[in-house]
Amino acid sequence: MLGTTLYEYIFILTSISLLRLVAPTSFLYLLSCLYTKSFTLNGATPPWIFLLALFESFFYLFVYVPRKKALQKVLWQFGLCDQFVDFVQSVYTAPPLNREQREALFLRCSKHISFSVTESTPNKLSSTYPNGWFLTPNPRSTPNPRLKRENLIEWILWALFSCNPHEAKDSWKDEIDGYVRQIEGITKVKFENGRDEGMKALRLTLDEVKMVHRPLVWYIIVALVDLITSIKLYTMNFYQYSSPTHPQFFPPRLFSIFSTPSPSVTDHFSYWYRPHKSSDRDPIVFIHGIGIGLHPYIPFLQDLIQLDPDQGILLIELLPVSMHICSSTSIPPRREMLDAIYTTMHSLGISRAVLASHSYGTIIAAHVIRDSQETNHKSNTEHNQTSTEFSSPQIFFTSHLLIDPIPILLHLPAVAFNFLYRVPREANEWQLWYFASRDPDVAYTLGRCFFWAEGVLWREDFGVGVDVEPHESRPTNQTSKVQFAIILSGKDQIVPAPLVRKYLTGEDEVKERWLSGSNVNSHSSDSDTDNDNDSNSLEVLYYPTLDHAMVFDTEERRRGMIRVLDRLTRLGGRG
């Protein structure tokens, strides 16, 4: 991730401008060729320039434009010539919540809205709840914008009911009025009847999927980076697994031309596996974040291999968030994704492992954590009942490492605003805007396949405290021996890391290393002090000066992660 220096600002704006100029320049060149009736502008340019301009123009008109329109819909079309022009119905629907579940979720969120009254809120008007969930107009064009009752109801309908106002049922009226009254009680504000058209609620799954064109040459660069990454992984003794029937994607993966990937047991993702040979460690499963695939994590993986060459590592690849154009419906739904992970691990002979995840990958980890809780709860309450439902292989994740976690305090607007709605100003924000949030497949994944209520995590999920009364809470990890470690970057431009740290630790004092149930007060996140025991269900490492993903950049910054994984993967080392 870039910083905020003037040099980096000039560099990133220049890079983005050059990439965005490729398509219009190509059209202008073709028009010039048509005018001069010469492919080479009467010998002024080489012939390959004409071919490049022709391909870029074709790519814009017949790939990007149709997909931009189609990706807005629940029924969407993927087009790249005749190979990819097929309508498929999205398998994504918001997780249905009954009234009891909605009220419990609202209660849990309402207990932590005070976290939104901080300097981390997106804009000036969002200094009070729930204004942070609304985009405000320019004060010059709309003076004194005011949140009104209908604005609030529109937001509630998205957040808890996953629908537009015109889809609301009459039977919900009393329930919604109750939420409005509770918000009025919390904020000490009586909302006027009516609607302020200038106040636009952030509704990720209902708003327009915003994307920006990237040229064909960019995807050629992505293909080359993917090839380099694949070669490096192969030299590190990783084996690639991909399904022969895996959904089509672009750019093609060039490494598959030179190797014969092993067959995968799932169509939902490809993966790399380094066989597990260690007798005193658990293997590691790693799920990456949004970006250019596994390339930024190569040094991290090399550190892990150096720690123990016999330790197995499973790398799950999520191509829809790796700057690829995918013909499938993006990341599979929660249940299908979990079954694919469990089946994959079972096929590789992995029955227990440590799950490490970064950024978007922590959303998948949240699904795993929630599923583990629900499975344990169900087995405890219904162990005498027979179930006809599909049963996934029994997989046990002994520990979890969440790096730059997205799911914590997800009910606050910071993550949604920072990633999808913020107008970029600094160099790192421009980098995030163009190369991540405005990538078509990334934007589709977050705008049509991401449901906050499905992925949010709370303190009690990590065995630390209880947010609500016992009869209101869902099954937790409090009685299990599963351990958790969380790595936060204090200057994270996506995650409200200072708020997450305070929420998890319950302390105002900033400690670079914090252990639950311990008096450890370390001012170094790389401390080797081992006060770890069964009561330490959660460890939090906090890097005050780092931005999102910067913890992977240098060996010194990675040292804390490696130390944590060294402890978590040791058999018998967790008590």
Residue pairs with C-beta under 8 A, 6 or more apart in sequence:
1 428
1 431
1 432
1 493
1 547
1 548
1 549
1 550
1 553
2 8
2 11
2 12
2 427
2 428
2 431
3 427
3 428
3 547
4 426
4 427
4 428
5 427
8 427
8 428
9 426
9 427
9 430
11 427
12 427
12 430
12 431
12 434
13 427
13 430
16 430
16 434
19 214
19 215
19 217
19 218
19 434
20 212
20 213
22 56
22 215
22 216
22 217
23 56
23 57
23 60
23 213
23 215
25 53
26 52
26 53
26 54
26 56
26 57
26 60
27 53
27 57
29 49
29 50
29 53
30 50
30 53
30 54
30 57
32 41
33 39
33 41
33 50
33 53
36 42
39 47
39 50
40 46
40 47
40 49
40 50
52 217
55 216
56 215
56 216
56 217
59 215
59 216
60 213
60 215
62 79
62 80
62 81
63 79
63 80
63 325
64 213
64 440
66 77
66 79
66 85
67 77
67 78
67 79
67 325
67 440
68 211
68 213
68 440
70 76
70 77
70 78
70 79
71 209
71 211
71 440
71 443
71 444
71 448
72 208
72 209
74 89
74 90
74 92
74 448
75 87
75 88
75 89
75 90
76 87
76 88
76 90
76 329
76 444
77 85
77 86
77 87
78 84
78 85
78 86
78 88
78 325
78 326
78 327
79 85
80 250
80 325
83 248
84 248
84 327
86 327
88 329
90 329
90 448
90 449
91 329
91 332
91 333
91 336
92 329
92 330
92 333
92 448
92 449
94 162
94 205
94 451
94 453
94 454
95 334
95 451
95 453
95 454
97 105
97 160
97 161
97 453
99 175
102 160
102 161
102 175
103 175
104 468
104 472
104 474
105 160
105 453
106 160
106 179
106 182
107 468
107 472
108 411
108 458
108 467
108 468
108 472
109 411
110 182
110 183
110 186
111 467
111 468
112 409
112 411
112 412
112 467
112 503
113 129
113 130
113 186
113 411
113 412
114 129
115 409
115 412
115 496
115 499
115 502
115 503
116 126
116 128
116 129
116 130
116 132
116 412
116 413
117 127
117 128
117 129
118 496
118 498
118 499
120 414
120 496
120 498
120 499
121 127
121 132
121 413
121 414
122 132
122 413
122 414
122 417
122 418
122 421
122 422
123 132
123 136
125 131
125 134
125 136
125 145
126 132
126 133
126 134
126 136
126 413
128 187
128 189
129 183
129 186
129 187
130 147
130 152
130 155
130 183
130 187
131 147
132 412
132 413
132 414
132 417
133 155
133 159
133 201
133 202
133 413
133 416
134 147
134 151
134 155
134 199
134 200
134 201
134 202
135 199
135 200
135 201
135 202
135 421
136 145
136 198
136 199
137 145
137 198
137 199
139 145
142 198
145 196
145 198
145 199
146 192
146 196
146 199
147 191
147 196
147 199
148 191
148 192
148 193
148 194
148 195
148 196
148 199
149 180
149 191
149 192
149 193
149 194
149 195
150 165
150 193
150 194
150 195
151 195
151 196
151 199
151 201
152 180
152 183
152 191
153 165
153 176
153 180
154 164
154 165
154 195
154 201
154 203
155 201
155 202
155 203
156 176
156 179
156 180
157 163
157 164
157 165
157 167
157 168
157 176
158 164
158 201
158 203
158 205
158 206
159 452
159 453
160 179
160 453
161 168
161 172
162 205
162 451
164 206
168 176
180 191
183 191
184 190
184 191
202 413
202 416
202 417
202 420
202 421
204 416
204 420
204 446
204 447
204 450
204 452
205 447
205 448
205 450
205 451
207 447
208 447
209 443
209 444
209 447
209 448
210 420
210 437
210 438
210 443
210 447
211 438
211 439
211 440
211 443
211 444
212 434
212 438
214 439
219 250
219 251
219 323
219 325
220 251
222 251
222 292
222 323
222 324
223 251
223 252
223 253
223 254
224 254
225 292
225 293
225 295
226 251
226 253
226 254
226 255
226 292
226 293
226 295
227 253
227 254
227 255
228 295
229 293
229 294
229 295
229 298
230 240
230 253
230 254
230 255
231 255
232 298
233 240
233 272
233 294
233 298
233 301
233 315
234 240
234 255
234 259
236 274
236 301
236 302
236 305
237 274
237 275
238 272
238 273
238 274
238 313
238 315
239 262
239 272
239 273
239 274
239 275
240 255
240 256
240 259
240 261
240 262
240 270
240 271
240 272
241 261
241 262
241 263
241 264
241 270
241 271
241 272
241 273
241 344
242 253
242 256
242 261
242 262
242 263
242 264
242 270
243 263
243 264
243 266
243 267
243 270
244 263
245 267
246 264
246 267
246 270
247 267
247 326
247 327
247 328
248 326
248 327
249 319
249 324
249 325
249 326
249 327
250 324
250 325
251 324
251 325
261 270
264 270
264 271
264 344
265 343
265 344
265 347
266 340
266 343
266 344
268 328
268 332
268 336
268 337
268 340
269 316
269 317
269 318
269 319
269 340
270 317
270 319
271 314
271 315
271 316
271 317
271 344
272 294
272 314
272 315
272 317
273 312
273 313
273 314
273 315
273 348
274 305
274 312
274 313
274 314
275 312
276 283
276 310
276 311
276 312
276 349
276 350
277 310
277 311
277 312
278 308
278 310
278 311
278 312
280 570
280 571
280 572
281 308
281 310
281 311
281 569
281 570
281 571
282 352
282 353
282 354
282 398
282 399
282 568
282 569
282 571
283 311
283 312
283 313
283 314
283 350
283 353
283 354
283 569
284 304
284 311
284 312
284 313
284 314
284 353
284 354
284 355
284 356
284 565
284 569
285 313
285 314
285 316
285 341
285 345
285 350
285 353
285 354
285 355
285 356
285 397
286 297
286 301
286 313
286 314
286 315
286 316
286 356
286 357
286 358
286 361
287 316
287 318
287 355
287 356
287 357
287 358
287 361
287 362
287 364
287 365
288 294
288 297
288 315
288 316
288 317
288 318
288 322
288 358
288 359
288 360
288 361
289 321
289 357
289 358
289 359
289 360
289 361
289 362
289 404
289 549
290 321
290 322
290 359
290 360
290 436
290 442
291 321
291 322
291 323
291 359
291 435
291 436
291 549
292 322
292 323
293 317
293 319
293 322
293 323
294 301
294 315
294 317
296 549
296 552
297 358
297 552
299 552
299 555
299 558
300 552
300 558
300 561
301 313
301 315
303 555
303 558
303 562
304 311
304 313
304 562
304 565
305 311
305 313
307 562
307 565
307 566
308 569
311 569
312 350
314 344
314 345
314 348
314 350
314 353
316 341
316 344
316 361
316 364
318 331
318 360
318 361
319 326
320 326
320 328
320 330
320 331
320 441
320 442
320 444
320 445
321 331
321 360
321 441
321 442
321 445
323 435
323 439
323 441
323 442
324 441
325 440
325 441
326 441
329 449
330 441
330 444
330 445
330 448
330 449
331 337
331 445
331 449
332 340
333 449
334 367
334 454
337 364
337 367
338 367
338 368
338 371
338 392
339 390
339 392
341 364
341 368
341 395
342 392
342 393
342 395
343 392
343 393
345 351
345 353
345 393
345 395
346 393
346 395
350 395
351 393
351 394
351 395
351 396
352 395
352 396
352 397
352 398
353 395
353 396
353 397
353 398
354 397
354 398
354 399
354 400
354 401
354 565
354 568
354 569
355 365
355 368
355 397
355 399
355 400
355 401
356 400
356 401
356 403
356 565
357 364
357 365
357 400
357 401
357 402
357 403
358 403
358 404
358 549
358 552
359 403
359 404
359 406
359 494
359 548
359 549
360 406
362 402
362 403
362 404
362 405
362 406
362 407
363 406
363 407
363 450
363 455
365 400
365 402
365 407
366 407
366 455
366 456
366 457
367 454
367 455
368 397
368 400
369 400
369 457
369 461
369 477
370 457
370 461
372 397
372 477
372 482
373 461
373 474
373 475
373 476
373 477
374 474
374 475
376 475
376 480
377 474
377 475
397 482
398 481
398 482
398 483
398 568
398 574
399 482
399 483
399 484
399 485
399 568
399 569
399 574
400 482
400 483
400 484
400 485
401 484
401 485
401 486
401 487
401 561
401 564
401 565
401 568
402 484
402 485
402 486
402 487
403 486
403 487
403 551
403 561
404 487
404 488
404 489
404 492
404 494
404 495
404 548
404 549
404 551
405 457
405 486
405 488
405 495
405 500
406 415
406 455
406 494
406 495
407 455
407 456
407 457
408 456
408 457
408 458
408 486
408 495
408 500
408 503
408 504
409 496
409 499
409 500
409 503
410 452
410 455
410 456
410 457
411 452
411 456
412 496
412 499
414 494
414 495
414 496
414 499
415 494
415 495
415 496
416 452
418 493
418 494
419 432
419 436
419 437
419 446
419 494
420 437
420 443
420 446
420 447
422 429
422 433
424 430
424 432
424 433
426 493
428 493
428 547
429 493
432 493
432 494
432 548
436 442
437 443
437 446
458 467
459 465
459 466
459 467
459 503
459 504
460 466
460 467
460 473
460 476
460 477
460 478
461 476
461 477
462 477
462 484
462 486
462 504
462 516
462 537
462 538
463 476
463 477
463 478
463 480
463 482
463 484
463 516
463 537
463 538
464 504
464 506
464 516
464 537
464 538
465 506
466 473
466 476
466 478
467 473
477 484
477 537
481 534
481 574
481 575
482 537
483 536
483 537
483 538
483 539
483 568
483 574
484 537
484 538
484 539
485 538
485 539
485 540
485 541
485 564
485 568
486 500
486 504
486 538
486 539
486 540
486 541
487 540
487 541
487 543
487 551
487 560
487 561
487 564
488 495
488 497
488 500
488 501
488 540
488 541
488 542
488 543
489 495
489 497
489 543
489 546
489 547
489 548
489 549
489 550
489 551
490 497
490 498
490 501
490 542
490 543
490 544
490 545
490 546
491 497
491 544
491 545
491 546
491 547
492 546
492 547
492 548
493 547
493 548
494 548
495 548
497 542
501 510
501 514
501 540
501 542
502 508
504 514
504 538
504 540
505 511
505 514
505 540
507 514
509 521
510 542
510 544
511 520
511 521
511 522
511 523
511 540
511 542
512 522
512 523
512 524
512 525
512 527
512 541
512 542
512 543
512 544
513 520
513 522
513 524
513 525
513 527
513 529
513 539
513 540
513 541
513 542
513 560
514 520
514 522
514 539
514 540
514 542
515 531
515 532
515 536
515 538
515 539
515 540
516 535
516 536
516 537
516 538
516 539
517 533
517 535
517 536
517 537
518 531
518 535
518 536
519 531
520 529
520 531
522 529
525 541
525 542
525 543
525 560
526 556
526 559
526 560
526 563
528 563
530 567
532 539
532 567
532 574
532 575
533 575
534 574
534 575
539 564
541 560
541 561
541 564
543 550
543 551
543 557
543 560
546 557
550 557
551 557
551 558
551 560
551 561
552 558
567 573
567 574
568 574
